[in-house]
Amino acid sequence: MFGRHLWAPLRGLALFGLGLTAGPMLAAVGLGTLFGIQALAQWYRDPLNVYRTLASRWCGVDIPVPYQPPPPPPEPEHDGWYRYKNRLYLTPKKLSYERRWDWLVKDPATSRDILWMLINPFVGSVTALLPLTLVVVGTTFPWSWPGHPGITVPITVATALAGFGFGPVLLHLHGRWTCQLLAAATDSGIRRALIWIGRGGLATWRLALTAGLAVAELAAALMHLLAMVPILLWAWPTVLVAGRQLTSWRRHQIQEWTGIRIDRPYLPEPALPPPRPDGTYQIGRTLHRTPEMALRSLRYRQNARDLATWRDLLWLLLDPVVGVLLAALPVVVTGYCFFGLIWSWAWASLLQPFVDFHTFDRWPLIIHVIPVIGDYPIATAPLIGVIGTLIGSLLAIPLLRLHGLWSWLLLGPTKSALLGRRVDQLTETRTEARETLSSELRRIERDLHDGAQAQWVAMGMKLGAIEALIERDPASAKMMVGTAREASAKALIELRHLIRGINPPVLAERGIADAIRGLALDSPLSVGLRIDLPGRPERPVESAAYFAVSELLTNVSKHADADRVRIDVRHTAQHLRIAITDNGAGGADPAKGSGLRGVQRRLATFDGSLAVHSPLGGPTTVTLEIPCVLSS
């Protein structure tokens, strides 16, 4: 029992020493990532596992290894190629390299390990070293105040006993702290606080990148203005395309960083008018001999009239100023406090051979009026640096979002553009709905003409023959009555099939869930279902979803070379979402086939969408989304 207390100071010293290896670990991760050396980037896990083992044994807290298992060796496909995501490889070497990088980067334990390396030397190591500090301070106290044994001896004994007595408790606290970062993720207050700190650091880094991108944005704006000079006007379309690529990339980046969606605001690609009788193309009052020149002139005129062009230019001119102003405070405060204050003792130690050590007594601090700070600057600078770093990084989160809102004001579409786009979409969907309705009516007419109508005509002819034979040949007439009865039964079956194709009874009576189950039972494929619908959508939405699923299952059975299909049906965020995944050959593209395009037209009537993910080699996932509400 007393052994734990006696060994606690030395164990704390050992954990403190191992914690200082966080610097070399971070250097290895940085160098390995910079030069693409996986073994170097992953090397830190071995000493960190030793730290987990010792902390678990000495602190009384179980800290299991949280790393995900490495990816298995790649297996070639039937054609000899190696596939990873949407790419094919001839040999497994590069594929294994990319898979291991993805495994290392996407493992949640990696980010927590790096966060531990950054803050443990200044936070967790305090509790590990405190037992030995109390013992050393207690034993050396009489020499610092000689001549007062009546006071120093009791203080010495009490301080040393506190170091030994509270040593296991302090080590247990250190183990709890270590478990929050180096074990598997668990939901707790400390973990949520650490997540916020990590988000703050990431936001600070992104604000610094935003300020750095100001150079590229300003250069693009100046090139845009220079190309508008009359003598250089011929280069304006090329400069405009490059500028739009930059702003489109920044829209995507801002959405990824802040969650603020910025839609593409530009007008759609103009359509080339038909040629004149003499073969020329008229754009305004100008005639062009070739369609390329006419289309170039048409694009020039449309881009010049597009309000989004000038909003982009205004954003490129102003964002360097706004971005630098928003990034200045958190980036400067965080950088100064982290590198200048927290590591001030390191700079002093490294530069001591070249600069007088005492010159570092005051340089890291901004405020010198506080007595303790003025007397012991190197000792208090790390503490002030930790506080300043936390404040600066947490301040970066709302400022980064503020930059996203500012960018949304200029880079997003205006209300008039959204209204015009909505009008175009409604016009297109109305036209497609009209074409779909006309196609359905033609199909019904064709089915009636080729099916039930032919049966009725044949039945009428047989009834006429029966009427002629019933008096002079009753036996033959009786046989023909049976044939007519069979024809009427076939006509009824044809009518039932036709009605089922217009409005399936199972859909009308039991809803979309049971209707899709019926499609799964009728399909020649092995269909797995997962349906989570607490209610029924509106009848038109049910009908559109049912026939879309039916069309997609037919496409899979005919073209996908698949034998298994999984259908996932759920209602989330006021949308009916249906995902259909097969294990076929992949390569599906709505632009290359009428089946998927027809499903798109059917869904567009209800503002629905169709998303297709079908890499070569499969699998193919088709996701349908239709806005709707459910009835109980």
Residue pairs with C-beta under 8 A, 6 or more apart in sequence:
4 167
4 168
5 164
5 165
5 167
5 168
6 164
7 58
8 131
8 163
8 164
8 167
8 168
8 170
8 171
9 131
9 132
9 134
9 135
9 163
9 164
9 167
10 132
11 54
11 58
11 167
11 171
12 127
12 128
12 129
12 130
12 131
12 132
12 167
12 170
12 171
12 174
13 128
13 129
13 132
14 54
15 51
15 54
15 55
15 58
15 125
15 128
15 171
15 174
16 125
16 128
16 129
18 47
18 50
18 51
18 54
19 51
19 120
19 121
19 124
19 125
19 128
20 121
20 125
21 47
22 116
22 117
22 118
22 120
22 121
23 117
23 121
25 43
25 44
25 47
25 48
25 117
26 44
26 114
26 117
26 118
28 40
28 41
28 43
28 44
29 41
29 44
29 114
29 117
31 37
31 40
31 41
32 38
32 39
32 40
32 41
32 42
32 43
33 41
38 97
38 100
38 101
38 104
41 104
42 104
44 113
44 117
45 67
45 113
48 113
48 182
49 65
51 178
51 182
52 63
52 64
52 65
52 178
52 182
52 183
55 61
55 63
55 174
55 175
55 178
55 182
56 62
56 63
56 175
58 171
58 175
59 171
59 172
59 174
59 175
59 176
59 178
60 168
60 171
60 172
60 175
61 172
61 175
61 176
61 178
61 179
62 179
62 183
63 175
63 178
63 179
63 182
63 183
64 183
64 184
66 108
66 109
66 112
66 182
66 183
66 184
66 185
67 107
67 109
68 103
68 107
68 109
70 100
70 103
71 96
71 99
71 100
71 102
71 103
73 92
73 96
74 82
74 84
74 89
74 92
74 95
74 96
74 99
75 82
76 82
76 92
77 83
77 617
81 88
81 89
81 90
82 88
82 89
82 90
82 91
82 92
82 95
83 89
83 617
84 95
84 98
84 99
85 615
86 615
86 616
88 616
88 617
89 95
104 110
108 185
109 184
111 198
112 181
112 182
112 185
112 194
113 181
113 182
115 181
115 194
115 197
115 198
116 124
116 178
116 181
116 182
118 201
119 197
120 178
120 181
122 342
122 382
122 386
123 177
123 386
124 174
124 177
124 178
127 170
127 171
127 173
127 174
127 177
128 170
128 171
128 174
130 163
130 170
131 163
131 164
131 166
131 167
131 170
131 171
132 163
133 163
134 159
134 160
134 162
134 163
134 166
135 159
135 160
135 163
135 164
137 159
138 155
138 156
138 157
138 158
138 159
138 160
138 161
138 162
138 163
139 156
139 160
141 152
141 155
141 156
141 159
142 149
142 152
142 153
142 156
145 151
145 152
177 190
180 186
180 188
180 190
180 191
180 194
181 194
185 191
196 394
196 397
197 390
197 393
197 394
199 397
200 390
200 392
200 393
200 394
200 395
200 396
200 397
201 334
201 393
203 330
203 393
203 396
203 397
203 399
203 400
204 330
204 331
204 334
204 392
204 393
204 396
206 257
206 396
206 400
207 323
207 326
207 327
207 330
207 331
207 396
207 399
207 400
207 403
208 327
208 331
210 323
210 326
210 327
210 400
210 403
211 323
211 324
211 327
211 328
211 331
213 250
213 323
214 319
214 320
214 321
214 323
214 324
215 320
216 246
217 246
217 250
217 316
217 319
217 320
217 323
218 316
218 317
218 320
220 242
220 243
220 246
220 316
221 243
221 313
221 316
221 317
223 239
223 242
223 243
224 236
224 239
224 240
224 243
224 313
224 316
225 313
226 232
227 233
227 235
227 236
227 238
227 239
227 240
228 236
236 300
237 296
237 299
237 300
237 303
240 303
240 309
243 312
243 313
243 316
244 266
244 312
246 316
247 312
247 315
247 316
247 411
248 264
250 407
250 411
251 262
251 264
251 407
251 411
254 260
254 262
254 403
254 404
254 407
254 408
254 411
255 261
255 262
255 404
257 400
257 404
258 400
258 401
258 403
258 404
259 404
260 401
260 404
260 405
260 407
260 408
262 407
262 408
262 411
262 412
263 412
263 413
264 413
265 308
265 311
265 411
265 412
265 413
265 414
265 417
266 306
266 308
266 309
267 302
267 306
267 308
267 417
268 424
269 299
270 295
270 298
270 299
270 302
272 281
272 291
272 294
272 295
272 298
273 281
273 282
273 283
273 294
275 281
275 291
276 282
276 287
279 289
280 287
280 288
280 289
281 287
281 288
281 289
281 290
281 291
281 293
281 294
282 288
283 294
283 297
283 298
283 301
284 297
284 301
286 297
288 294
288 297
303 309
307 414
307 416
307 417
308 413
308 414
308 417
311 410
311 411
311 414
312 410
312 411
314 410
315 407
315 410
315 411
318 410
319 406
319 407
322 403
322 406
323 403
326 399
326 400
326 402
326 403
327 399
329 392
329 395
329 399
330 392
330 393
330 395
330 396
330 399
331 392
331 396
332 392
333 388
333 389
333 391
333 392
333 395
334 388
334 389
334 392
334 393
334 396
336 388
337 384
337 385
337 386
337 387
337 388
337 389
337 392
338 385
338 389
340 364
340 385
341 364
341 365
341 381
341 382
341 384
341 385
341 388
342 381
342 382
342 385
342 386
342 389
343 382
343 385
344 360
344 363
344 364
344 377
344 378
344 381
344 382
344 385
345 378
345 381
345 382
347 360
348 357
348 360
348 378
351 360
360 377
360 378
361 377
361 378
362 368
362 374
362 377
364 377
364 378
364 381
364 385
365 373
365 377
365 380
365 381
365 384
367 373
368 374
372 380
373 380
373 384
413 421
425 604
428 604
429 604
429 605
429 607
432 601
432 604
432 605
433 601
433 604
433 605
435 601
436 598
436 601
436 602
436 605
444 498
444 502
447 494
447 498
447 501
448 498
451 494
451 497
451 498
452 491
452 494
452 495
452 498
455 487
455 488
455 490
455 491
455 494
456 491
458 487
459 484
459 487
459 488
459 491
462 480
462 483
462 484
462 487
463 484
465 477
465 480
466 477
466 480
466 481
466 484
469 476
469 477
469 480
470 477
499 505
503 543
504 515
504 518
504 546
506 514
506 515
506 518
507 515
507 542
507 543
507 546
508 539
511 533
511 536
511 542
512 533
512 536
512 537
512 542
512 545
512 546
512 569
512 576
513 531
513 533
513 569
515 542
515 546
516 529
516 531
516 546
516 549
516 567
516 569
517 529
517 531
519 527
519 546
519 549
519 550
519 553
520 527
520 529
520 567
523 553
523 557
523 565
524 557
525 553
525 556
525 557
525 562
525 563
525 564
525 565
525 582
526 563
526 564
526 565
527 553
527 564
527 565
527 566
527 567
528 564
528 565
528 566
528 567
529 566
529 567
529 569
530 566
530 567
530 568
530 569
530 570
531 567
531 569
531 570
532 569
532 570
532 571
533 569
533 570
533 571
533 630
534 571
534 630
534 632
535 571
535 630
535 631
535 632
536 542
536 630
536 631
537 545
537 571
537 576
537 626
537 628
537 629
537 630
537 631
538 628
538 629
538 631
540 606
541 576
541 606
541 626
541 628
544 602
544 603
544 605
544 606
544 608
544 626
545 576
545 578
545 624
545 626
547 602
548 578
548 599
548 602
548 603
548 624
549 567
549 578
549 580
549 624
551 595
551 598
551 599
552 580
552 595
552 599
552 622
553 565
553 580
554 595
555 588
555 593
555 595
555 596
556 562
556 565
556 580
556 582
556 584
556 620
559 584
559 588
559 593
560 582
560 584
560 585
560 588
560 618
560 620
561 584
561 585
562 582
562 583
562 584
562 585
562 618
562 620
563 583
564 582
564 583
565 580
565 581
565 582
565 583
566 579
566 580
566 581
566 582
567 578
567 579
567 580
568 577
568 578
568 579
568 580
568 581
569 576
569 577
569 578
570 577
571 577
571 628
571 630
574 627
574 628
574 629
575 625
575 626
575 627
575 628
576 624
576 625
576 626
576 627
576 628
577 623
577 624
577 625
578 623
578 624
578 625
579 621
579 622
579 623
579 624
580 621
580 622
580 623
580 624
581 619
581 620
581 621
581 622
582 618
582 619
582 620
583 618
583 619
584 618
584 619
584 620
585 616
585 617
585 618
586 614
586 615
586 616
586 617
586 618
586 619
586 620
587 614
587 615
587 616
588 596
588 612
588 614
588 620
588 622
589 596
589 612
589 614
590 596
590 597
590 600
590 610
590 612
591 597
596 610
596 612
596 622
599 610
599 624
600 610
603 609
603 610
603 624
603 626
606 626
606 627
606 628
607 626
607 627
608 624
608 625
608 626
608 627
609 624
609 625
610 622
610 623
610 624
611 622
611 623
611 625
612 620
612 621
612 622
612 623
613 620
613 621
613 622
613 623
614 620
614 621
614 622
